[in-house]
Amino acid sequence: MTDLAFLNARRSVPSRQLGEPAPDDATLRRLLEAALRVPDHGKLTPFRIRVLRGEAKRAFGRALAQRAEENDPGLSDAKRQKERQRYEHAPLVLVVSAKIDGDSKVPPLEQDLTAGCVAYNLLLGAQALGFGAQWLTGWAAYDREVAKLLGMKKSEHVIGFIHIGTPSMEAPERDRPSYDEIVSVWTP
């Protein structure tokens, strides 16, 4: 692709449509090293990545399903099933977190945005390598018990769960905002 065609072709592939193969270790390392090249005011490196694969990924999914039931004892059977299967589709899940330096002059929002750029670079990088990816959050991204399960300290929180694999079908295009609705020229 040339020019901006790559960005114009960017799509999220639903995690249910992601299967094997995922990036192998060498490819994953290349993807992660490229994704870390983000704007980082103050050079704080306010992000971390946890890799979930195989049985560890499935165990994490089971723990989240149990946590969902603890949060909502009246959870419907359909929601319970959805929670149990949430991490069973894509063969690789990368947990991107923000690690906020509260003593820095860099505002926490900027640190969060830096971590968000890492997550977005993972989406773009996965696509560039021929994989599909989806950035998901949901309740688990905001649950402190889930953060503790992942070994996060109080200064760290989930930015997103990046599901990566090989698409089983082409991701459909969705409606996008129009230029005229979003862009304006400011004048004094």
N, C-alpha and C positions, 0 to 999 in steps of 0.2 A: 504494500500500500504506500501511496505517496501523499505528500502534503498532510492534510488533516483527515484523510479517509480513515485512518486507524481510530481516531477519536470518534468520528461519526459512526463507526461500526461497533462501538462499545456497547455491550449488553450484559446484563446479569443473567446467568443461567440458573434457573431454580435448582436448589440443592437436590431435590428429588430426581433431577435429570442428570446428575453427575455421578459417574461410575469410574471404575478402573480403566486405564491406569491413572494414577496421580503422578506428579513429578517424582522422579527417583531422587536419592539423596544429593547427588551432584547438581541436578537441575534445580532442586529446591534451594540449595545453597546459593546458586547464581540468582535465583528469583529473589531471595531474601536480601542478598547483598545489594542488588539493584533497588529494591523497594525502600531501603534505608536512606537513600539519597533524597532527602526531603528538606524543605526550609526548616531551620532550627534556630530561632532567635536565642542567642546566648549560648549556643552549642551545649544545651543541657541533655540531649538525647533522652527526651521525656517519653520513651516508649519501650515496650518489651513485647516479645512474641513467644508464645508457647505453642509447641507443635503437638497436635493430637492425631495419632494414627492407630490403626489396628485395634487391639483389645483395649488399649488406654482410651481411645476415642469412644468405644462402646461403653466402657465403664463410666466415663464421664457422662455420657448420655443417660445411663441408668441412674446415676446419682442426681442428675437434674430432674429426671422424671419423679424420683422420690421426693426431691425438694418441692416440686410443683404440687404434689399431693399434700405435703406438709403445709404449704401456703394456702391450699384450697381443699379441705377435706371433702367438699361436695363436688369435686371435679367430675365432670361427665365422663362416661366411658370413651366417647370420641376424643375428648381433649386429653385424657389419660393416654390413649393409644398414640396420639400425635406427639405427646411429650416423650414417650418411650422410643419412638422412631426418629426423632429429630436429628440425631447424629449417626444414623445408620446408612445414609445415602452416599454422600460424598466421601471418598476414601481418605481425604486429608482435610483437617480443620485447623486453621491458624487462629489463635486467640491473640488479638492485638489489644494491648492495654496502654493506658497513659500512666506514667509515673511522675506525679506532680512534685516539683521542688517548691515547697511553700515559702522557702527563704529567698527565692530568686526574685529579681525585679521583673522578670518576665511573667505576665499575668497567667493564671492557670488556663484561661481560655486559649491563649496562644499555644500553650503546651499541649492541650487537647487537640487543637487543630493540627499540630505537627504529627501527633499520633494518628490522627485521621488521614493525613496525607500518606502515611505508611500503609494504612489499610487500602486506600485508593490505589496506590502504586502496586499493591499486591493484585488487585483486580486487573489493572492494565497489564502488568507483567505476566500474569497467568494467561491472559488472552494472547499476548505477543508470542508466548511459547506454545500456543495451540490448545490450551486447556480452557475450561470454563470455570467461572467462579461466581459466588454470590456472597455479599456482605449482609449478615443478619445480626440482629440484636435481640429484641424480645425481652421478656421479663428478666431472663437470666443475666443479661448485661448490667442490670441495675441492682441485683441482689447481692448484699454483702456476704452472705453465706457461700454463694457461688464463688465470689472473689477469694474468700478464705480457702475454699476447696482447691482453687488454682494456685494457692500459695502467695496471694497478693497481700501486701501490707496496706495499712490505712491510706497511704499516699497514692495507691494505685487503684485503677478501676478499668473495667472492660470498655473498649471502644467498639469492638465488634468481633464476631466470629466469621472468619473468611473460609467458606467451604470451597474446596478446589477438587476438580477431577476432569474426566473426559465427558463432554456433553453427549447424551444419547440422542439428542435432536437439536436442530438449530433453534436458538432462542428467538422468540418472536420479538418484533419491534413493538414498542409501546408509544403512546402519544407523548410527545415532548413539548415543553413550553415553547411558544413562538418568540422569536427575537423581539418583536414589537411589544410583547407583553412584559418582557424582562428588562430590556435595555432602554435607557434614557440618557440624554446628554444634559448634564447639569450646567446651568449658567448662573452667574451671580446676579 
